[in-house]
Amino acid sequence: MRPPRNQSVDTLKFIAAFGVIIIHLAPSTELAEKVTRIFSIIAVPFFLFISLHFFFNKTVAISKFSIRVFNLDRLLVPYLIWSIIYSLMRYVKYQLTNDPNTLDAIGVIFFGQAAVHLYFVPLLVAFQAIALVPILILRSGRYKYLAIVIFLSVLVYSLAGTSNNFLGFNNAIAAGIVYAFLVFIFRITQNSNQGRKINFALGCLISVMVFTTAIFNMPLNLLGFAATPVVGYGLSALTLNSRFVISNSFFQRLLTCSYGIYLSHFAFLEIIEFGCSKLNFHLTPYTVGEKFLLGLAIFTLSVLFTMLVRKNSKLAYLLLGERILTSTNTAK
């Protein structure tokens, strides 16, 4: 039996998924950009940190390692399917607009360059590999050698992403190390009441810093690439130490749609923007009101899409990485 979901985490992931849509509605007016900046600071760092936190907690409890225990297919299968979908969409768009741009096969396959948001998946897998290294080092025997191989592989992979200027991979190895270190610190401090209180206080402080940075560009910008894991730490500390319960089953299911929203939203955005351009209806630059109205429309379409996909267990696995238990599975 799975442990109950943390609905504080689900709620912030749900909000962050909406924030990702707002980020991708660009270019914007100056005021809209300032509003967007808040989401830019919090969305991906929170997704990365909270995912690494759960990965780390699960991994340290594993006695015998194998590829299967990491459930990588739940990330990589939808990543592959959506990479194909977005590549086909881009190809069709290029043909219809006589755009000479071509797809970079290496970037699409290995670095999530089929769409502006897919880099998150291979980046998360790389960060998981970095977080796995110290766990393996603390084990005996061949695991130490495996740790060295994994770290060197991630190093080469990250340098390849950086040297090719692939979106999301600038300073990837350094950021991954900071993320892994802070996740380790977070796990230790969460083991005591005093530690949880300190984390909650840090979360409040970092949240204030997020807003001041969005408005005044201070002080998180002083941390450079380390700002993103620090923000992830703060937001994770807030959500994991301020649980609340939603009893309505519909809203519980709704809050679990964040990954489906993240994966699918850009398809709806591309279709809407392309259709409007063909009708000579120019959407950009987006104002604050236009961003939120169109963002809400795309958000709603993405939620509905995720809910519909979940009705078919095979589609849910392919497009969302979810294993839906059917009555037949249960009977077996």
N, C-alpha and C positions, 0 to 999 in steps of 0.2 A: 504494500500500500504506500502511495506517495504521501510525503508530508504535506500539510496544508500550505497553500500559497500565501505569501506575504502580500497582502493587498495594498499596503503602503508602497511597496516596490512596484507592483502592477500599475498603480495609479500614476506614479511618476513616469514610468515607462510609456504609458498611454499618452500623457501630456508631452513627453519628449518626442514621441512619434509624430504628434501634431506639429511640434516645433521643427522637425526635419522638413516637413512639407513647407512650412513658412520660409525656411532657409532657402529652399529650392525655387521659390517664387521670386525670381530675380530677372533683370535689375529692378531696383526700387527707388523711391524718393528718399531724400536724406532722413526724414523722420522715420519712415518705414525701415530703413537700414538700422537705425538705432534700436528699434523694437526687435528686429531680427537678431541683432547682436546678442541679446540675452539668450535666445535659443541656441545660437552658434556656440556659446560658451558652455552650455550645460548638456545638450542632447547627446552627442556622441561620447563625451567623457563619462557620462553616467552609464550609458549602455555598455561601454567597455569595462568599466570598473566593476559594476554589479555582476556582469557575466563572469569576469575573472574571479570575483569573490566566491561565487557558487562553484565554479570549476575547481578552485583551490581547495575549498572545503570538501568537495567530493573526492578529489584526487589524493589528499593526504590520508584518507581512510581506506584506500585501496591497498590490499596486501600483495596482490599479484597483478602486474601490469600486462595489458594487451591492447591492441588497437581498438578492439570491440568495446572495451569498457568506457572509452571516451565519447562514444556516440557521435563521432565526427560526421557521420552520414546526415545527421539532423541539420548540420550547417552546410555541408558540401553539396548534398543533393539539390536542395532548392537554389543554392548558389549557381550550380551548373545549369539548371533549367532556366532560371531568370537571366543568366548570361546569354543563353541562346535566344530567349525572347527579346531582350533588349538589343542584341546584335542584329536580329532580323528587323526590328523596328527602325534601327538606325540605318540599315541598308536600304529599306524601303523609302525612308525619308530622304536619303542621299539621292536615290534614283528620281524621286518626284521633284526634287529641288535642283537637280543637276549639280549637286555639291561634290567637288572633287575629293573630299576627305575620304580616307579609308580607315578600316579598323586595324588596330595593332593586335595581332593574334596573341602574342606573348602577354600583352597588357590585359587583354580580355580574359584569357584562360587563367592566368596566375595572379593577377593584381586587381581584378574587379573593375576594369576600365570600360566595360560594356555600358555602364551608366554611372552617373556621378556619385551614387551612394553605395554601390556594391563593393567598393574597396573595404568596407567595414568587415565583411566576412573573412577574407584572407588575412586581414590585419589582426582580427580577433584570434584566429587560429595561430598566427605567429606569436602573439602575446601569450596565448595559452602554452605554447611550446617553451617560451622563456620562463614562465611561471613554473613549468614542470621541471626545469633544470635543477634548482636547489632541492626539490623533493627527491629527485633521483640520486643526487650527490649524497644525500643523507642515508640512502640505502646502501646495502653491501653488495660486493661482487660486481657483476657485469653492468649494473645500473649506472655506475660512475662513468664507464666508457660510453654508455648510451647518452648520458647527459652531455658529454663533450661533443659527440656527433650531432646531437640536436642543436646545441648552441651554435656550433660552427655552421650548420645548415641554415639556421635562422639568420645568422650574421651575413652570409653570402646572399640569401634571399632579400634581406632588408637593404643591403648595399645595392643590389640590382634594381630594386624599386626606387631608391633615392637617386641613383645615377641616371635613370631614365625619366626622372621627374614625374613618376606616376602619382596621381592624386592620393593623398593620405599616407604616403610612405616617406615623407621627409622626416629625418631623425627617428625613424621607426624603431631601430634597435635601442637607442638611448631611452626613448619614451617607454618602450616595452619593459626595460629594466626597472625604470622608476615605478611603473604601474605594478610590476610583480613585487617590488620591495614594499610599496605601500599596502598592497593586498596582504602581504605577510604580516606587517605591523598591525593592520586592521584586524586580522584574525586573532592575534595575540591579545589586543586590547579589548576585543569583544567578549573575552572569556571571563571578565569580572564586572560586577556592578559598577565599580568605580571607573573602569575603563570605558564602559558603555556611556556613562554620564559625561566623561571627557570627550568621547567621540561625538555625542550629541551637541555639546557646546561648540566643538570645532566645526560641526556641520552648520550650526547657526552662523558662526563667524564667517565661514567660507561663503555661505549664501549671501551675506551682506557684501562681501568682496566681489561676488559675481555681478551684483547690481551696480556697484560703484565702478567696476571695470567696464561694464556695458555703457555707462553714461560718461565717465571721465577717463576711461582707458587706464585706470590705476586701481589696485596695485598688482593684479594678477599678471599683467603683461611683463612685470619685472622677473617673473619666474621662467620666461621663455617656454620651451617645449614641456617643462615640468608642470606648467599651469594646468594642463588637461587632467593628468592623474590626480592632482590636488583637488580639483573641482569634483572629479569622480568620487574621491574619498569623502569629501564633505557631504555630497548629496546622498551617497550610500549610507553614511553615518546617520543622516536625518531619517531616511526611510526605514532603515533596519531597527532604529531605536524609537520609533513613534508609530507603532502598529495601531491600525484601526480595522474594524470588521465591517464588511458589507454583506448583509444577509441575503439580499436579493440575488437569485441564481443567474438571472439575465445579465445584471450588471457585473457579476463575477466573471461570466464568460466574455462580456464586452471588454473588460480590462485586460484580458489575455490576448487581445488582437494586435498588440503593438508590433510584433515581428512581421506579421502579415501586412500591416499598414506600411511598415518600413520597406518591405520588398516590393510591394505592388504600386505604391502611390505615384512613382515616377512615370509609370505607363499611362495613368490617367492624366497626369500633368502634360506629358508630351502630346497626347491625343488632343487635348483641349487647346493647347497653345498652337499646335500645327493647324488644327481646324480653323481657329480664329485668324491665323495669318493668311490662310487661303481665302478667307472671306474679307480680307483687308480690314480686319478689326484688330487694332493694336492694343494689347493688354498692358504692355510695359511703357514707362516704369510704373510699378505697382505702388499705390498709396497704402497707408495702413489699413483702411477699410477694405480696399480691394483684396489685399493680401489675406485678411482674415475671412472674408466672404468666400473667395475662391478656395482658400486653404480648407475651410470647413466643408465645402462641397467635395473636394478631393478626398478629404479625411473620411467623410461619410461613405463615398463610393468604395474606398479601400476597406472600410469596416464591413460593408455589405458583401464585398468580394470575398473577404476572409471567412465570413460566416457561411457563405454559399459553398466555398471550397471545402470547408470542414464537413459538409454533408456527404462527401465522398472520401473514403479513407485513403484511396490511392492518390487522388489529387492533393489531399491534405499532406501526404508524405512528400510528394514531388514538389509542390509549390510552397509549402510551409515547414517542411521537415517534422511534421507532427505525426505521431502514430496514434490513430484513432481506433480505440477498441470497439469492434462491432459485436453484435450479439453472437455471431458465428465464432469469433475469436474467443469470446468469453466462455462459450460452451465447450470449446476445446480445452 
